[in-house]
């Protein structure tokens, strides 16, 4: 028996149990629309990981309504305490970069690789080893 999407989210991010996010159901609805049924038995986990990724990105950037944070959600490359300097990773055209910016997104990538059957040739997918335009 598969755990519900909400239960997976609460297990992975326990602070949502004590301090629920009122937008959680809306995030789940959005993530369902972006997650294909190709995940089969892993569908709930894929949806939950996408929601957790979004919540983690928001936390990295200081939150949407907190008024703190820089608004950047890139990975922090350097920090300096005196006179507060923070350097963020610059974005590129890498399809995986956004998901790779959080542990949950990285897990979603691994889940995609393990659950989805992608067409492969001796050159990989689309001429690139283990890369697809589906993600």
SULDAZI-V242209 format. One record per run of one state. SS is the DSSP state (H for helix, E for strand, C for the rest). FROM is the first residue (numbers start at 1). LEN is the number of residues. Records with the same first field share a line. If there is no record, write none. Layout:
BEGIN
SS->FROM-LEN ; FROM-LEN
END
This chain:
BEGIN
C->1-4 ; 13-2 ; 19-5 ; 35-2 ; 61-15 ; 81-4 ; 89-8 ; 101-2 ; 116-5 ; 122-2 ; 126-2 ; 129-7
H->5-8 ; 15-4 ; 24-11 ; 37-24 ; 97-4 ; 103-13
E->76-5 ; 85-4 ; 121-1 ; 124-2 ; 128-1
END
